[in-house]
Amino acid sequence: MSNTKECLLKLLKTSKPYLAVIFLQFGYAGSAILAKTALNNGMSHYTFAVYRNLFAAVVFAPSAALLERKIRPKMTLSIFWKIMVLGLLEPVIDQNLYYAGMKYTTATFATAMCNILPAITFLLAWILRLENVNIWKIGSQAKIVGTIVTLGGATIMSLVGGPIIGLPWTKHNVPSTTTKVVSPTELNPIKGALFIAAGCFCWACFYNLQAITLKKYPAGLSLTSLICMAGALQGTALTLVVQRGNFGIWSLHLGTSKFYASLYCGIVTSGIGYYMSGLIMNVKGPVFVTSFNPLNMIIVAILGSFILSEQLNLGRVVGAAVIVVGLYLVIWGTGKDPKSEKKLSTNENVESNNEKELAEIKSSNQAVIGDESV
C-alpha cells in the first residue's frame, strides 16, 4: 500500500509541469477566440494590448505586494532594464504584431503559425546556452530535425492553399462565410504570416530573457506584475504616437465583447500565463513551455469553426500536421536531455531530503516527550 502511495505521489510530481502547460494552452485558446471577436468588432490592436496588460497589472500587483514582500529581491539597474525589455518584447511588440497578423488571417491560422514558437525558442536557448545540445546525441539530433520540420510546416501553412474542408457543423455556413470572411480586401495570409512570425520571434526572446531574469529575480508574481506595468506604459506611449489624435480607439464599455476580451486576455494570458510559464521554466526550461502549442491550435480550430464559422483548407491542415510531427521530435529530444533529467532528479532529491529531515525532527521530539514523561 505504501509503495502504491509513493508511486502515485511521484507520478503527480512528475506530471505537474505537463498538466500546468496543458492548462495554459486551454487558456491561450480562449484568448485567441475572444481576441479575434474583439478585433472583428472594430477594436484597435494597439489599445487591446494596452488594456490587456493594464488589467493584468491591476489584478496581480496587490497579490504580489502581499505574498512576496519577504522574498522579493532588491531592484537593481540590471533587473530594471531586463523588466523594461521584457515589457517591450511580448506585451508591446509581439502582441501588436500577433493581433495585426490575426486581422489579415483567422484565429485558427494565427494559432497554427504560432507553432513555430518552440523552434525559435529552441534556437535562441541553444545560442544562449539555456538548452543542452550535443549534435552527436540522438536527443539533440531530434531537436534540430524537429526545428527544421516545424519551420517547413509553417511555410506550407502560409503559402499552400487547397480546397476548403467542410466540417459537419460548418457545411451549412460555407456560402455565407466564404463571402464574408475570405475576402481579398480583408484577408492576406502571407502578410499575416509575416507579422505573426515576427511576433513569435519576439515572444521566443521574451521566454528566454524571462528564464534568465528569474534566476536573479525569483519573485514570480512581482515579476509578472512589473512586466505587465511596463508593457502597459510602453504600449500607451506607442499608441499615442502611432494613433495620434485618434482618441476614439480608447473607448471601452462594460458588458461589450471588447471589454471581456481585454479582461480575459489580461488575467489569463498575460497574468496567469507569465507566472505559470516562469514556474514551469524553473523545472523544465523555456523550450518545454512552448512545446505544447499544437494543442492550442487544435482547440482553436474546433472553437473557431463553432463560434466564428472559420473554414479550414487542405494546405493549412497539411502544414499543421507537419508542424505537429516536428514538435513531437523536439519534445522527444528534450525528454532525452540529460541536463533536464538531472535537474528533475535534483529537485526530487531536495524534496525527499527535506521530508527526511522533518521526519527525524518529529521522531526526536517524540523521544524527548517520552523521556520527560518517564
C-alpha positions as YAML, in Angstrom:
chain: A
units: angstrom
residues:
- id: 1
  name: MET
  ca: [0.00, 0.00, 0.00]
- id: 2
  name: SER
  ca: [2.83, 2.38, 0.89]
- id: 3
  name: ASN
  ca: [4.62, 1.60, -2.39]
- id: 4
  name: THR
  ca: [1.46, 2.40, -4.34]
- id: 5
  name: LYS
  ca: [1.09, 5.71, -2.49]
- id: 6
  name: GLU
  ca: [4.72, 6.61, -3.18]
- id: 7
  name: CYS
  ca: [4.30, 5.79, -6.87]
- id: 8
  name: LEU
  ca: [1.18, 7.95, -7.10]
- id: 9
  name: LEU
  ca: [2.91, 10.86, -5.36]
- id: 10
  name: LYS
  ca: [5.92, 10.53, -7.66]
- id: 11
  name: LEU
  ca: [3.64, 10.39, -10.71]
- id: 12
  name: LEU
  ca: [1.84, 13.52, -9.51]
- id: 13
  name: LYS
  ca: [5.13, 15.39, -9.04]
- id: 14
  name: THR
  ca: [6.43, 14.47, -12.49]
- id: 15
  name: SER
  ca: [3.11, 15.26, -14.18]
- id: 16
  name: LYS
  ca: [2.70, 18.73, -12.64]
- id: 17
  name: PRO
  ca: [4.60, 20.58, -15.41]
- id: 18
  name: TYR
  ca: [2.65, 18.72, -18.10]
- id: 19
  name: LEU
  ca: [-0.73, 19.44, -16.50]
- id: 20
  name: ALA
  ca: [0.20, 23.11, -15.99]
- id: 21
  name: VAL
  ca: [1.31, 23.65, -19.58]
- id: 22
  name: ILE
  ca: [-1.84, 21.92, -20.91]
- id: 23
  name: PHE
  ca: [-3.96, 24.23, -18.74]
- id: 24
  name: LEU
  ca: [-2.10, 27.18, -20.26]
- id: 25
  name: GLN
  ca: [-2.92, 26.04, -23.78]
- id: 26
  name: PHE
  ca: [-6.64, 25.93, -22.99]
- id: 27
  name: GLY
  ca: [-6.35, 29.47, -21.64]
- id: 28
  name: TYR
  ca: [-4.48, 30.64, -24.74]
- id: 29
  name: ALA
  ca: [-7.12, 29.05, -26.99]
- id: 30
  name: GLY
  ca: [-9.89, 31.05, -25.34]
- id: 31
  name: SER
  ca: [-7.77, 34.16, -25.68]
- id: 32
  name: ALA
  ca: [-7.40, 33.68, -29.45]
- id: 33
  name: ILE
  ca: [-11.17, 33.29, -29.96]
- id: 34
  name: LEU
  ca: [-12.06, 36.33, -27.80]
- id: 35
  name: ALA
  ca: [-9.32, 38.47, -29.35]
- id: 36
  name: LYS
  ca: [-10.47, 37.67, -32.89]
- id: 37
  name: THR
  ca: [-14.05, 38.53, -31.90]
- id: 38
  name: ALA
  ca: [-12.98, 41.88, -30.43]
- id: 39
  name: LEU
  ca: [-10.85, 42.72, -33.49]
- id: 40
  name: ASN
  ca: [-13.72, 41.81, -35.81]
- id: 41
  name: ASN
  ca: [-15.90, 44.24, -33.86]
- id: 42
  name: GLY
  ca: [-13.53, 47.09, -34.65]
- id: 43
  name: MET
  ca: [-11.21, 47.21, -31.65]
- id: 44
  name: SER
  ca: [-7.71, 48.57, -32.32]
- id: 45
  name: HIS
  ca: [-4.96, 46.06, -31.64]
- id: 46
  name: TYR
  ca: [-2.89, 48.87, -30.08]
- id: 47
  name: THR
  ca: [-5.44, 49.67, -27.36]
- id: 48
  name: PHE
  ca: [-6.30, 45.99, -26.97]
- id: 49
  name: ALA
  ca: [-2.70, 45.22, -25.98]
- id: 50
  name: VAL
  ca: [-2.64, 48.21, -23.59]
- id: 51
  name: TYR
  ca: [-5.89, 47.31, -21.82]
- id: 52
  name: ARG
  ca: [-4.90, 43.64, -21.63]
- id: 53
  name: ASN
  ca: [-1.67, 44.40, -19.76]
- id: 54
  name: LEU
  ca: [-3.30, 47.10, -17.65]
- id: 55
  name: PHE
  ca: [-5.94, 44.66, -16.37]
- id: 56
  name: ALA
  ca: [-3.25, 42.09, -15.60]
- id: 57
  name: ALA
  ca: [-1.15, 44.61, -13.65]
- id: 58
  name: VAL
  ca: [-4.14, 45.84, -11.63]
- id: 59
  name: VAL
  ca: [-5.24, 42.30, -10.71]
- id: 60
  name: PHE
  ca: [-1.84, 40.79, -9.88]
- id: 61
  name: ALA
  ca: [0.03, 43.73, -8.29]
- id: 62
  name: PRO
  ca: [-1.82, 43.58, -4.91]
- id: 63
  name: SER
  ca: [-1.21, 39.82, -4.61]
- id: 64
  name: ALA
  ca: [2.47, 40.27, -5.44]
- id: 65
  name: ALA
  ca: [2.80, 43.07, -2.88]
- id: 66
  name: LEU
  ca: [1.29, 40.94, -0.10]
- id: 67
  name: LEU
  ca: [2.54, 37.43, -0.84]
- id: 68
  name: GLU
  ca: [6.10, 38.21, -1.91]
- id: 69
  name: ARG
  ca: [7.02, 41.09, 0.37]
- id: 70
  name: LYS
  ca: [9.54, 38.89, 2.27]
- id: 71
  name: ILE
  ca: [11.13, 37.12, -0.70]
- id: 72
  name: ARG
  ca: [11.20, 39.95, -3.24]
- id: 73
  name: PRO
  ca: [14.84, 40.73, -4.15]
- id: 74
  name: LYS
  ca: [16.21, 44.25, -4.21]
- id: 75
  name: MET
  ca: [15.65, 46.05, -7.50]
- id: 76
  name: THR
  ca: [18.90, 46.70, -9.36]
- id: 77
  name: LEU
  ca: [19.58, 48.62, -12.54]
- id: 78
  name: SER
  ca: [20.28, 45.37, -14.43]
- id: 79
  name: ILE
  ca: [16.97, 43.80, -13.34]
- id: 80
  name: PHE
  ca: [15.10, 47.04, -14.11]
- id: 81
  name: TRP
  ca: [16.36, 47.12, -17.70]
- id: 82
  name: LYS
  ca: [15.55, 43.42, -18.15]
- id: 83
  name: ILE
  ca: [11.97, 44.08, -16.99]
- id: 84
  name: MET
  ca: [11.64, 47.03, -19.36]
- id: 85
  name: VAL
  ca: [12.88, 44.90, -22.27]
- id: 86
  name: LEU
  ca: [10.51, 42.07, -21.25]
- id: 87
  name: GLY
  ca: [7.65, 44.58, -21.18]
- id: 88
  name: LEU
  ca: [8.59, 45.70, -24.69]
- id: 89
  name: LEU
  ca: [9.17, 42.30, -26.31]
- id: 90
  name: GLU
  ca: [5.92, 40.44, -25.57]
- id: 91
  name: PRO
  ca: [3.30, 42.87, -24.21]
- id: 92
  name: VAL
  ca: [4.04, 45.52, -26.86]
- id: 93
  name: ILE
  ca: [5.83, 44.22, -29.96]
- id: 94
  name: ASP
  ca: [4.65, 40.60, -30.02]
- id: 95
  name: GLN
  ca: [1.03, 41.30, -29.09]
- id: 96
  name: ASN
  ca: [0.65, 44.10, -31.64]
- id: 97
  name: LEU
  ca: [2.26, 42.04, -34.40]
- id: 98
  name: TYR
  ca: [0.18, 38.99, -33.47]
- id: 99
  name: TYR
  ca: [-3.12, 40.87, -33.41]
- id: 100
  name: ALA
  ca: [-2.26, 42.74, -36.61]
- id: 101
  name: GLY
  ca: [-1.49, 39.40, -38.28]
- id: 102
  name: MET
  ca: [-4.73, 37.93, -36.94]
- id: 103
  name: LYS
  ca: [-6.68, 40.74, -38.66]
- id: 104
  name: TYR
  ca: [-5.28, 39.56, -42.02]
- id: 105
  name: THR
  ca: [-5.95, 35.85, -41.32]
- id: 106
  name: THR
  ca: [-8.15, 33.79, -38.98]
- id: 107
  name: ALA
  ca: [-7.84, 32.73, -35.34]
- id: 108
  name: THR
  ca: [-7.04, 29.15, -36.42]
- id: 109
  name: PHE
  ca: [-4.34, 30.29, -38.84]
- id: 110
  name: ALA
  ca: [-2.79, 32.64, -36.25]
- id: 111
  name: THR
  ca: [-2.53, 29.95, -33.58]
- id: 112
  name: ALA
  ca: [-1.21, 27.42, -36.10]
- id: 113
  name: MET
  ca: [1.51, 29.84, -37.19]
- id: 114
  name: CYS
  ca: [2.49, 30.25, -33.53]
- id: 115
  name: ASN
  ca: [3.63, 26.62, -33.64]
- id: 116
  name: ILE
  ca: [6.96, 27.91, -34.93]
- id: 117
  name: LEU
  ca: [7.48, 29.41, -31.45]
- id: 118
  name: PRO
  ca: [9.08, 26.26, -29.91]
- id: 119
  name: ALA
  ca: [11.54, 26.03, -32.78]
- id: 120
  name: ILE
  ca: [12.61, 29.67, -32.46]
- id: 121
  name: THR
  ca: [12.76, 29.36, -28.67]
- id: 122
  name: PHE
  ca: [14.96, 26.29, -29.02]
- id: 123
  name: LEU
  ca: [17.36, 28.04, -31.39]
- id: 124
  name: LEU
  ca: [17.69, 31.06, -29.10]
- id: 125
  name: ALA
  ca: [18.04, 28.86, -25.99]
- id: 126
  name: TRP
  ca: [20.77, 26.92, -27.79]
- id: 127
  name: ILE
  ca: [22.62, 30.14, -28.63]
- id: 128
  name: LEU
  ca: [22.23, 31.44, -25.06]
- id: 129
  name: ARG
  ca: [23.27, 28.04, -23.62]
- id: 130
  name: LEU
  ca: [19.94, 27.63, -21.83]
- id: 131
  name: GLU
  ca: [19.34, 24.39, -23.75]
- id: 132
  name: ASN
  ca: [21.75, 21.47, -23.73]
- id: 133
  name: VAL
  ca: [22.66, 20.45, -27.32]
- id: 134
  name: ASN
  ca: [25.18, 17.83, -28.42]
- id: 135
  name: ILE
  ca: [24.94, 17.08, -32.14]
- id: 136
  name: TRP
  ca: [26.37, 13.58, -31.58]
- id: 137
  name: LYS
  ca: [23.50, 12.59, -29.27]
- id: 138
  name: ILE
  ca: [20.19, 11.25, -30.64]
- id: 139
  name: GLY
  ca: [18.16, 13.65, -28.47]
- id: 140
  name: SER
  ca: [19.90, 16.74, -29.82]
- id: 141
  name: GLN
  ca: [19.63, 15.45, -33.39]
- id: 142
  name: ALA
  ca: [15.86, 15.05, -32.88]
- id: 143
  name: LYS
  ca: [15.63, 18.64, -31.63]
- id: 144
  name: ILE
  ca: [17.46, 20.01, -34.67]
- id: 145
  name: VAL
  ca: [15.48, 17.94, -37.20]
- id: 146
  name: GLY
  ca: [12.23, 18.81, -35.42]
- id: 147
  name: THR
  ca: [13.07, 22.50, -35.60]
- id: 148
  name: ILE
  ca: [13.62, 22.32, -39.37]
- id: 149
  name: VAL
  ca: [10.42, 20.29, -39.89]
- id: 150
  name: THR
  ca: [8.41, 22.78, -37.81]
- id: 151
  name: LEU
  ca: [9.61, 25.74, -39.87]
- id: 152
  name: GLY
  ca: [8.75, 23.79, -43.04]
- id: 153
  name: GLY
  ca: [5.23, 23.16, -41.77]
- id: 154
  name: ALA
  ca: [4.73, 26.85, -41.02]
- id: 155
  name: THR
  ca: [5.85, 27.67, -44.58]
- id: 156
  name: ILE
  ca: [3.32, 25.20, -46.01]
- id: 157
  name: MET
  ca: [0.53, 26.73, -43.92]
- id: 158
  name: SER
  ca: [1.26, 30.26, -45.15]
- id: 159
  name: LEU
  ca: [1.92, 29.53, -48.85]
- id: 160
  name: VAL
  ca: [-0.14, 26.46, -49.77]
- id: 161
  name: GLY
  ca: [-3.91, 26.71, -50.21]
- id: 162
  name: GLY
  ca: [-6.21, 23.99, -51.46]
- id: 163
  name: PRO
  ca: [-9.89, 23.08, -51.26]
- id: 164
  name: ILE
  ca: [-11.99, 24.01, -48.24]
- id: 165
  name: ILE
  ca: [-12.56, 21.16, -45.80]
- id: 166
  name: GLY
  ca: [-16.19, 21.33, -44.75]
- id: 167
  name: LEU
  ca: [-16.66, 20.24, -41.16]
- id: 168
  name: PRO
  ca: [-20.07, 18.75, -40.24]
- id: 169
  name: TRP
  ca: [-21.12, 21.78, -38.17]
- id: 170
  name: THR
  ca: [-19.92, 24.38, -40.74]
- id: 171
  name: LYS
  ca: [-21.12, 22.94, -44.03]
- id: 172
  name: HIS
  ca: [-24.38, 24.87, -43.91]
- id: 173
  name: ASN
  ca: [-22.40, 28.11, -43.40]
- id: 174
  name: VAL
  ca: [-19.95, 27.66, -46.28]
- id: 175
  name: PRO
  ca: [-21.58, 30.01, -48.83]
- id: 176
  name: SER
  ca: [-22.21, 32.88, -46.42]
- id: 177
  name: THR
  ca: [-18.91, 32.66, -44.50]
- id: 178
  name: THR
  ca: [-16.89, 32.35, -47.68]
- id: 179
  name: THR
  ca: [-18.28, 35.62, -48.92]
- id: 180
  name: LYS
  ca: [-17.99, 37.33, -45.57]
- id: 181
  name: VAL
  ca: [-14.69, 36.07, -44.16]
- id: 182
  name: VAL
  ca: [-12.49, 35.03, -47.07]
- id: 183
  name: SER
  ca: [-12.34, 38.40, -48.78]
- id: 184
  name: PRO
  ca: [-9.23, 39.51, -50.71]
- id: 185
  name: THR
  ca: [-9.60, 43.03, -49.37]
- id: 186
  name: GLU
  ca: [-9.63, 41.85, -45.75]
- id: 187
  name: LEU
  ca: [-7.51, 38.68, -45.64]
- id: 188
  name: ASN
  ca: [-3.88, 38.41, -46.67]
- id: 189
  name: PRO
  ca: [-2.35, 35.13, -45.37]
- id: 190
  name: ILE
  ca: [1.21, 35.92, -46.47]
- id: 191
  name: LYS
  ca: [1.23, 39.38, -44.87]
- id: 192
  name: GLY
  ca: [-0.45, 37.99, -41.76]
- id: 193
  name: ALA
  ca: [2.05, 35.12, -41.56]
- id: 194
  name: LEU
  ca: [4.98, 37.54, -41.70]
- id: 195
  name: PHE
  ca: [3.51, 39.62, -38.86]
- id: 196
  name: ILE
  ca: [2.86, 36.55, -36.72]
- id: 197
  name: ALA
  ca: [6.30, 35.05, -37.43]
- id: 198
  name: ALA
  ca: [7.99, 38.32, -36.37]
- id: 199
  name: GLY
  ca: [5.83, 38.34, -33.26]
- id: 200
  name: CYS
  ca: [6.83, 34.75, -32.46]
- id: 201
  name: PHE
  ca: [10.50, 35.73, -32.67]
- id: 202
  name: CYS
  ca: [9.89, 38.47, -30.05]
- id: 203
  name: TRP
  ca: [7.87, 36.01, -27.96]
- id: 204
  name: ALA
  ca: [10.74, 33.49, -28.05]
- id: 205
  name: CYS
  ca: [13.17, 36.23, -26.99]
- id: 206
  name: PHE
  ca: [10.77, 37.05, -24.15]
- id: 207
  name: TYR
  ca: [10.71, 33.46, -22.85]
- id: 208
  name: ASN
  ca: [14.49, 33.13, -22.87]
- id: 209
  name: LEU
  ca: [15.01, 36.51, -21.21]
- id: 210
  name: GLN
  ca: [12.34, 35.63, -18.63]
- id: 211
  name: ALA
  ca: [14.25, 32.44, -17.78]
- id: 212
  name: ILE
  ca: [17.44, 34.47, -17.33]
- id: 213
  name: THR
  ca: [15.70, 37.16, -15.23]
- id: 214
  name: LEU
  ca: [14.05, 34.63, -12.90]
- id: 215
  name: LYS
  ca: [17.50, 33.43, -11.82]
- id: 216
  name: LYS
  ca: [18.24, 36.90, -10.39]
- id: 217
  name: TYR
  ca: [14.65, 37.90, -9.53]
- id: 218
  name: PRO
  ca: [12.79, 34.73, -8.44]
- id: 219
  name: ALA
  ca: [9.65, 36.53, -7.21]
- id: 220
  name: GLY
  ca: [7.33, 35.31, -9.96]
- id: 221
  name: LEU
  ca: [4.20, 37.31, -9.11]
- id: 222
  name: SER
  ca: [6.16, 40.54, -8.71]
- id: 223
  name: LEU
  ca: [7.97, 39.96, -11.99]
- id: 224
  name: THR
  ca: [4.67, 39.30, -13.76]
- id: 225
  name: SER
  ca: [3.12, 42.49, -12.37]
- id: 226
  name: LEU
  ca: [6.14, 44.60, -13.29]
- id: 227
  name: ILE
  ca: [6.25, 43.20, -16.83]
- id: 228
  name: CYS
  ca: [2.57, 43.99, -17.35]
- id: 229
  name: MET
  ca: [3.01, 47.51, -15.91]
- id: 230
  name: ALA
  ca: [5.99, 48.16, -18.16]
- id: 231
  name: GLY
  ca: [4.09, 46.77, -21.15]
- id: 232
  name: ALA
  ca: [1.02, 48.92, -20.44]
- id: 233
  name: LEU
  ca: [3.12, 52.10, -20.13]
- id: 234
  name: GLN
  ca: [5.22, 51.44, -23.25]
- id: 235
  name: GLY
  ca: [2.15, 50.33, -25.19]
- id: 236
  name: THR
  ca: [0.34, 53.54, -24.24]
- id: 237
  name: ALA
  ca: [3.28, 55.61, -25.47]
- id: 238
  name: LEU
  ca: [3.37, 53.67, -28.75]
- id: 239
  name: THR
  ca: [-0.38, 54.04, -29.29]
- id: 240
  name: LEU
  ca: [-0.32, 57.80, -28.62]
- id: 241
  name: VAL
  ca: [2.41, 58.19, -31.24]
- id: 242
  name: VAL
  ca: [1.06, 55.83, -33.92]
- id: 243
  name: GLN
  ca: [-2.62, 56.72, -33.45]
- id: 244
  name: ARG
  ca: [-2.01, 60.42, -32.82]
- id: 245
  name: GLY
  ca: [-5.28, 62.33, -32.41]
- id: 246
  name: ASN
  ca: [-7.46, 59.22, -32.75]
- id: 247
  name: PHE
  ca: [-8.95, 59.20, -29.25]
- id: 248
  name: GLY
  ca: [-11.99, 57.15, -30.25]
- id: 249
  name: ILE
  ca: [-9.97, 53.92, -30.15]
- id: 250
  name: TRP
  ca: [-9.64, 54.25, -26.35]
- id: 251
  name: SER
  ca: [-13.37, 53.81, -25.70]
- id: 252
  name: LEU
  ca: [-14.14, 50.65, -23.73]
- id: 253
  name: HIS
  ca: [-17.61, 49.94, -22.36]
- id: 254
  name: LEU
  ca: [-18.64, 47.42, -19.72]
- id: 255
  name: GLY
  ca: [-20.54, 44.39, -21.00]
- id: 256
  name: THR
  ca: [-19.10, 44.51, -24.52]
- id: 257
  name: SER
  ca: [-17.02, 41.84, -26.24]
- id: 258
  name: LYS
  ca: [-14.09, 44.27, -26.29]
- id: 259
  name: PHE
  ca: [-14.17, 44.63, -22.50]
- id: 260
  name: TYR
  ca: [-14.49, 40.91, -21.78]
- id: 261
  name: ALA
  ca: [-11.75, 40.06, -24.30]
- id: 262
  name: SER
  ca: [-9.35, 42.57, -22.71]
- id: 263
  name: LEU
  ca: [-10.18, 41.35, -19.20]
- id: 264
  name: TYR
  ca: [-9.84, 37.65, -20.04]
- id: 265
  name: CYS
  ca: [-6.64, 38.04, -22.06]
- id: 266
  name: GLY
  ca: [-5.14, 40.23, -19.34]
- id: 267
  name: ILE
  ca: [-5.87, 37.93, -16.41]
- id: 268
  name: VAL
  ca: [-5.45, 34.53, -18.09]
- id: 269
  name: THR
  ca: [-2.97, 35.02, -20.94]
- id: 270
  name: SER
  ca: [-0.75, 37.77, -19.51]
- id: 271
  name: GLY
  ca: [-1.08, 37.36, -15.73]
- id: 272
  name: ILE
  ca: [-1.52, 33.64, -15.20]
- id: 273
  name: GLY
  ca: [0.39, 32.85, -18.40]
- id: 274
  name: TYR
  ca: [3.56, 34.76, -17.44]
- id: 275
  name: TYR
  ca: [3.51, 33.48, -13.86]
- id: 276
  name: MET
  ca: [2.88, 29.80, -14.64]
- id: 277
  name: SER
  ca: [5.38, 29.87, -17.50]
- id: 278
  name: GLY
  ca: [8.01, 31.06, -15.04]
- id: 279
  name: LEU
  ca: [7.20, 28.23, -12.62]
- id: 280
  name: ILE
  ca: [7.40, 25.62, -15.38]
- id: 281
  name: MET
  ca: [10.61, 27.16, -16.73]
- id: 282
  name: ASN
  ca: [12.37, 26.66, -13.40]
- id: 283
  name: VAL
  ca: [11.84, 22.91, -13.76]
- id: 284
  name: LYS
  ca: [11.78, 22.12, -17.48]
- id: 285
  name: GLY
  ca: [13.29, 25.15, -19.24]
- id: 286
  name: PRO
  ca: [11.86, 27.67, -21.75]
- id: 287
  name: VAL
  ca: [11.62, 25.21, -24.68]
- id: 288
  name: PHE
  ca: [9.26, 22.89, -22.79]
- id: 289
  name: VAL
  ca: [6.88, 25.77, -22.04]
- id: 290
  name: THR
  ca: [6.35, 26.39, -25.76]
- id: 291
  name: SER
  ca: [6.31, 22.76, -26.88]
- id: 292
  name: PHE
  ca: [2.57, 22.21, -26.38]
- id: 293
  name: ASN
  ca: [1.37, 24.86, -28.84]
- id: 294
  name: PRO
  ca: [-0.18, 22.25, -31.22]
- id: 295
  name: LEU
  ca: [-2.82, 21.57, -28.56]
- id: 296
  name: ASN
  ca: [-3.75, 25.25, -28.68]
- id: 297
  name: MET
  ca: [-4.12, 25.02, -32.46]
- id: 298
  name: ILE
  ca: [-6.48, 22.04, -32.23]
- id: 299
  name: ILE
  ca: [-8.66, 23.70, -29.59]
- id: 300
  name: VAL
  ca: [-8.86, 26.95, -31.55]
- id: 301
  name: ALA
  ca: [-9.66, 25.12, -34.79]
- id: 302
  name: ILE
  ca: [-12.64, 23.43, -33.13]
- id: 303
  name: LEU
  ca: [-13.86, 26.51, -31.24]
- id: 304
  name: GLY
  ca: [-13.25, 28.79, -34.25]
- id: 305
  name: SER
  ca: [-15.35, 26.62, -36.51]
- id: 306
  name: PHE
  ca: [-18.20, 26.70, -33.97]
- id: 307
  name: ILE
  ca: [-18.06, 30.34, -32.82]
- id: 308
  name: LEU
  ca: [-16.51, 32.22, -35.77]
- id: 309
  name: SER
  ca: [-17.57, 29.83, -38.58]
- id: 310
  name: GLU
  ca: [-13.97, 29.69, -39.82]
- id: 311
  name: GLN
  ca: [-13.12, 27.30, -42.65]
- id: 312
  name: LEU
  ca: [-10.06, 25.08, -42.95]
- id: 313
  name: ASN
  ca: [-8.33, 24.39, -46.26]
- id: 314
  name: LEU
  ca: [-6.15, 21.43, -47.17]
- id: 315
  name: GLY
  ca: [-2.87, 23.41, -47.13]
- id: 316
  name: ARG
  ca: [-3.38, 24.53, -43.53]
- id: 317
  name: VAL
  ca: [-4.25, 21.01, -42.38]
- id: 318
  name: VAL
  ca: [-1.18, 19.51, -44.09]
- id: 319
  name: GLY
  ca: [1.07, 22.27, -42.74]
- id: 320
  name: ALA
  ca: [-0.34, 21.81, -39.24]
- id: 321
  name: ALA
  ca: [0.27, 18.05, -39.43]
- id: 322
  name: VAL
  ca: [3.91, 18.66, -40.45]
- id: 323
  name: ILE
  ca: [4.29, 21.11, -37.56]
- id: 324
  name: VAL
  ca: [2.94, 18.54, -35.09]
- id: 325
  name: VAL
  ca: [5.46, 15.94, -36.33]
- id: 326
  name: GLY
  ca: [8.32, 18.43, -35.98]
- id: 327
  name: LEU
  ca: [7.25, 19.43, -32.49]
- id: 328
  name: TYR
  ca: [6.96, 15.81, -31.43]
- id: 329
  name: LEU
  ca: [10.61, 15.36, -32.41]
- id: 330
  name: VAL
  ca: [11.56, 18.47, -30.39]
- id: 331
  name: ILE
  ca: [9.64, 17.25, -27.32]
- id: 332
  name: TRP
  ca: [11.08, 13.74, -27.63]
- id: 333
  name: GLY
  ca: [14.59, 15.15, -27.96]
- id: 334
  name: THR
  ca: [14.04, 17.40, -24.95]
- id: 335
  name: GLY
  ca: [12.97, 14.36, -22.92]
- id: 336
  name: LYS
  ca: [16.28, 12.70, -23.78]
- id: 337
  name: ASP
  ca: [18.20, 15.72, -22.48]
- id: 338
  name: PRO
  ca: [20.36, 14.51, -19.56]
- id: 339
  name: LYS
  ca: [20.52, 18.07, -18.20]
- id: 340
  name: SER
  ca: [16.75, 18.30, -17.66]
- id: 341
  name: GLU
  ca: [16.63, 14.79, -16.20]
- id: 342
  name: LYS
  ca: [19.42, 15.72, -13.80]
- id: 343
  name: LYS
  ca: [17.57, 18.89, -12.82]
- id: 344
  name: LEU
  ca: [14.35, 16.97, -12.12]
- id: 345
  name: SER
  ca: [16.17, 14.35, -10.07]
- id: 346
  name: THR
  ca: [17.94, 17.10, -8.12]
- id: 347
  name: ASN
  ca: [14.61, 18.72, -7.25]
- id: 348
  name: GLU
  ca: [13.19, 15.36, -6.17]
- id: 349
  name: ASN
  ca: [16.26, 14.66, -4.02]
- id: 350
  name: VAL
  ca: [15.95, 18.05, -2.34]
- id: 351
  name: GLU
  ca: [12.28, 17.42, -1.57]
- id: 352
  name: SER
  ca: [12.98, 13.91, -0.26]
- id: 353
  name: ASN
  ca: [15.82, 15.21, 1.92]
- id: 354
  name: ASN
  ca: [13.52, 17.86, 3.36]
- id: 355
  name: GLU
  ca: [10.90, 15.19, 4.13]
- id: 356
  name: LYS
  ca: [13.52, 13.02, 5.85]
- id: 357
  name: GLU
  ca: [14.71, 15.96, 7.95]
- id: 358
  name: LEU
  ca: [11.15, 16.71, 9.03]
- id: 359
  name: ALA
  ca: [10.60, 13.06, 9.95]
- id: 360
  name: GLU
  ca: [13.79, 13.00, 12.01]
- id: 361
  name: ILE
  ca: [12.79, 16.17, 13.84]
- id: 362
  name: LYS
  ca: [9.36, 14.73, 14.63]
- id: 363
  name: SER
  ca: [10.84, 11.45, 15.91]
- id: 364
  name: SER
  ca: [13.38, 13.27, 18.08]
- id: 365
  name: ASN
  ca: [10.63, 15.45, 19.55]
- id: 366
  name: GLN
  ca: [8.56, 12.38, 20.33]
- id: 367
  name: ALA
  ca: [11.59, 10.75, 22.01]
- id: 368
  name: VAL
  ca: [12.14, 13.84, 24.15]
- id: 369
  name: ILE
  ca: [8.48, 13.88, 25.20]
- id: 370
  name: GLY
  ca: [8.69, 10.19, 26.10]
- id: 371
  name: ASP
  ca: [11.78, 10.72, 28.26]
- id: 372
  name: GLU
  ca: [10.12, 13.60, 30.08]
- id: 373
  name: SER
  ca: [7.03, 11.50, 30.84]
- id: 374
  name: VAL
  ca: [9.23, 8.73, 32.24]
...
